[in-house]
Amino acid sequence: MIKIGIASFAHMHAMGYMDALLQIDGAELAGIWDEDAEKGQEIAGRYQTAYYPELNQLIGSGIDAVIVCSENVRHIDCVMAAAGAGKHVLCEKPLATRVEDALAMIAACRENGVLLQTAFPVRFQTSIRRGKELLDSGVYGKILAMKGTNRGRIPGGWFLDKELSGGGAVMDHTVHVVDVMRWYMGAEVTNVYAEAASRFSEGKIDDCGILTMEFDNGVFASLDCSWSRNRNFPTWGDVTLDVICEYGVLSINAFNQKMSVYRNDNGVSWDYWGDNMDLELIRDFVRSVSEGAKTPSVTGEDGLRALEVALAAYRSAEDHRPAPITLVR
C-alpha cells in the first residue's frame, strides 16, 4: 500500500486528487497538511484521514509520497522538504515561478533518489492521448503548425496575487498546452512573442494573453491562454488543439465529452460524462511509485520547460518583441 499525503489545499485540484486516491487500489490517503488548521481539520474529518498542523509532521509521518498543491511560489518549500526526507513528489503546475527554483527542486529530488512528477493531467485525457498515437503513427505526416487554446474563468483568490502566483493567466494556462505540444513533437520552444493584459480582473494581474511560438523543429504555434470565460459559461474553460500536418488537420477538444442541456430558466448547461484526468494522473503517479520507476511519465524537466515558455512570454509582453529561450540544464 502506497501512503500518500496532500500538502496544502491552496490549489483547487487538491480535492480532486483526494477523491482520486480513494478510488485507486494500492493507494492510501494517509494524511493532509494545510496552514489553515480549521480548514485542514474539517477536510481531514470529511475524508477520514489525519490532519497535521505542520508540513514536517506530515512528511515525517511514514508516508511514501507527497502531492504538493500549495500556492505556486511555495512549491519549492514543500518539494525541498519532501525530497530531503526521501519522499516522492507530485507537484502541481507550474512547477515553480522561477527557473532557479525549478532547477533546485529537480536537483534535490535527483540527489535524494525520489521521483519528481509535474501535474499535467491533460496528458491523460483520452482524445489528447489518441492524438499522440495518431501523430506518432505517421498517418498525418509531418507537423507544420499548431493552434491551441486554454481559456477559463478568473479563479480569484491568491491566483490574482502575483506575490503568491508568480503571474496570472499566462503563468496559469500556458504550461498545460505547451506541455502537450512539446510531448507531441519531442521539440522545444526557441522563441516566443506574446501579448498580455488585464481586461477582466480590474487591473490586478494579467488575465488575457496570446502567444506565438517557434519550435526547434521549425514548427510554429499559437496559444490563447486567457481567463476569458464569463461566470455563466457552462464550464470553467477549454483545452483545444488544431495540429496542421502534411496530410490533414487533427482537431482535438479535450472537454467535448459532454451533453448540452437546454432549459428555459437558465439557458444551456453541460452534463459532463467524460474522462477524469485527475484520477488518471494520480493513478499514473501511484503506479510509478509502487513499481519503483526511475523516472515519472511527466518529469520535473517537463515542468521546467513549460515554465520557461511562460516566463519568456512575460518578457516578450513587457518588451513588445520576441523573447528567445536558451534552455537551461
N, C-alpha and C positions, 0 to 999 in steps of 0.2 A: 504494500500500500504506500503510495507516494503522498506524503503530507505536505500540503501547500498552504502558505499564509498570504493574506492580502495586506499590502502596505498602503494605507490611505484610501479614502473614498472621495477624494477631490474630483477625480475624473468619473464621469457618468458610466463609463464602461465597467467600472468595478462591480456593479451589481450584476451585470450580465455575466461577468466572469465567475462570480459566486454561484449564480444559477447553473452555469455550465459545469462547475466542479461537482455539484450534487448529482449530475446526470452521467458522470463518467466512471465506469468500473475501474477500480485500482487507484482512484484518487480520493483524497480526503481534504475537506476544508478544515484545516487544523487550527486556525486562529486568525485574528484580524487586529490591526492597529490603525488608529486614526487620532489626530491631535484633539479632535472634539470628543471628549470622553462620553458625553451624553449620547451623541450620535453613534459612537462606536459600540457602546453597551446595548443600545436599542437594536442595532443591526445584528450584533452577536446573539442576542436573545432570539431574534426572529429566525436566524439560521442555525440556532443551537450549536454555537461554537464559542471559543474562548475569546475574550477581549483583553488585549494587553495595552496598558497605558503608555508604554514606551516602546519605540521601534526595536531597540536592542533586546527587549524582553521577548518580543515575537520571534526575532531572529534566533535567539538562544533557547527557544522552547522545544527543540528537537525536530523542527520541520526540515524538509528536504529542499524546498524551493520557495521563492517569494515572487508574487505578482505585484509590480510597482504601479500604482495608479495615483500618485501624488500630483501636485501642480508641476508643470514642466520644469521649472528651474530647480526643483527639489529632487528630480530623478537621480541626479548624481549622488546626493547624500544617501538615498535609500540603496542604490546599486552598490556603492562602495562599501557600505556597512554589510550588505548581504554577501558580497564577494569575499570580504575579509573574513567572514565566518564560514566560508566554504559552501554557500547556498547557491543553487542555480537561480537564474533570474529571467523573468519575462517582464520587459519594461514597456509601458505604454508609450505610444508615439507622441510627439517627436522624441527620439532617443534622448536628446539634450537640447539646450538652447544655444550652446556654443560648441564649436568644433573641438576645442581643447578639452571640454568636459566629456564629450563623446569618446575621444581618444583615451582619456584616463579610465573611463568605465570599461572600455574594451580591453585595455591592458590589464586592469585589475582582475577581471574575470578570467583572462587567459592565464595570468600568473598564478591564480588560485585554483585553476583546473575546473572551473564551473562554466556552465552554459550561459550565454547572454543572448536572448532572443528578443527582437523588436516586435512589438504588437502591431502587425499589419494584417488584420483579419480579412481584408478584401482579397488577398491571395487565395483564400479558402472558399470563395463563393463559386458556385458551380459554373456559371457562364464565364467567369474570369478564367477558371482552370481549363474549361473547354476551349476557350480562345487560345490559351497557351499550347494546348495539344494540336489544334489546327494549324497554328503558325509553325510549330516545330515539324509538322508533317510535310511542309513544303507545298501544300495544295494551293496556297495563296501566292506563292512566290516570294520575292524579296519585298521587305517592308520599305516603303518610300516615305511615309509621313504618318503622324498620329494627331488626333484631336480629342482631348479629354475634358470632362467636367467633374467637379466635386463641389456642388453648390449646396448650401444648407441654411438653416436658420441661425440667427445670432444666439450663441449659447448662454451669454450673460455671465454673471459672477466673476471669478478670477480670470476667466478667459479674456476679459476686457481690461485686465491689469497687466501691462507689459512687464512689470517687475516680477510677476509670477508666471506669465505665459510665454514670455520671450517674443511675442508677436501675435497678430490677430489671424485673420482668415488665411493669409499667405503661409504662415507657420503651421496653422492647424490643418489645412486641407491640401496643400501642395504635396506633402510627403506620401500620402496614400497612392495617388495616381502615378507620381514619378516612380515609386517603387514598382508598380505593375509594369510601367513602360520599360524600366531597366531589366526587370525579370523576363519580359517577353523577348528582348533583343540581346541580352548579355552585353549591353553597351552602357557607356557613361555619358552624362551631360557635360559638355565642354564650355557652353556659353549660354547665358540667359539674358533675355530682355524682358522687363516686366513693368507694368503699370499697377499701382496700388493706391487706394484712397479710403476715406471714411465717408460713407453715404447713409448708413443705417444706424449707427451707434453714437450719434451726436458728437462725433469727433474724438471719441475715447481711444480708438485703435483702428488699424486697417481692417475693414470689413468687406472689401471687394478687391479683386485683383485678377489680372490675366497675364499669363507667362507665354513667351515663345522661347523654345529651347532648341539647341543644336546638340546632337549626339556624336560621339567619336566614330560612328559607322556611317555618317553622312545623312542620317535621318533628322528631320526637323519635326517639332511637335508644338502644339499649343494646349493650354490648360486654363480653364476658368475655375478659380478656386474660391469664389465669393460666397459670403454668408448672405445670399440674396433672396432666400425663400421667406415669404411673409408668414405670419403666425397662423393663417388659415390654410396654408398649403397642406395637402393630405399627408405629407410625411416631412421629416426633418430636412431631406435633401436628395441628392442623387449621386451616383457614380456611373458615368458613361464613357465609352471609348470607341472611337472610329479609327480603325487601322487601315490605312490606304496602302494597298500592295500592288504588285505587278499584275495579278490576275483577278483582282476584285477588292471589295471593301468589306472588312469584318466589323460589324456594328454590335456593340455589347451594351446592355443596360443592366447593371448589377442589381437594381431594385425593381425589376419588372415582374417578379414572381408575386402577382397580386391580382385581386379582383377590384374593379372600380364599382363603388356602391353609390347610387344617386338617391338623395332624399329631398323632400320639399322643405324640410325645416333647416337643414344645414348644408345643402348642396352635395358635393361629391366627397367621398372618403375612400380610403384604400383598405381593403381587407387583405393583409399580407399573409401568404401561406408558404413562403419560400424558405431558403436556407437560413440557418442560424450561424452566421460567420464567427461570432464569439465562441460558440460551442466548438466549432471545428478548429479554431485557433488554439483553444485550451486543450482540446484532445491531442492535437499535434505536439504541444509543449510537454504534456504529461507523457506521451509516448517517447519523446526524445530523452526525458529524464529517466524513465523506467528502463529503457533499453541501453542506457549508458552511451548515448550518441556523443561523438567527438565535437560535432558542430550542430546547431539547430538548423531547421529548414530556412528560417529567416534570421540572419545574423545581426550582430551589433554593427558590423561593417555596412550592411544594407541600410540600417537606420542612419548611420553616418553619411552615406552618400545622398540619401534623400534630404537630410538636414542641410548639406552643403548647397543643394539647389535652392532651398527656401531662403537661406541666408544670402545667396547670390542674387535672388530676386529682389530682396530688400535693398541691396547695394545698387542694383540697376534702377529701381524705382526712385531712389533718392538722387542718383546722378543723372538720370534720364539718358542712359547709354547702356549698351550691352555690358554684362559683367562676366568675364571669363572665370572658369573654375580650374584651379590647379589641385588635383586630387592629393590629399594628404594621406600618409600611411602610418 
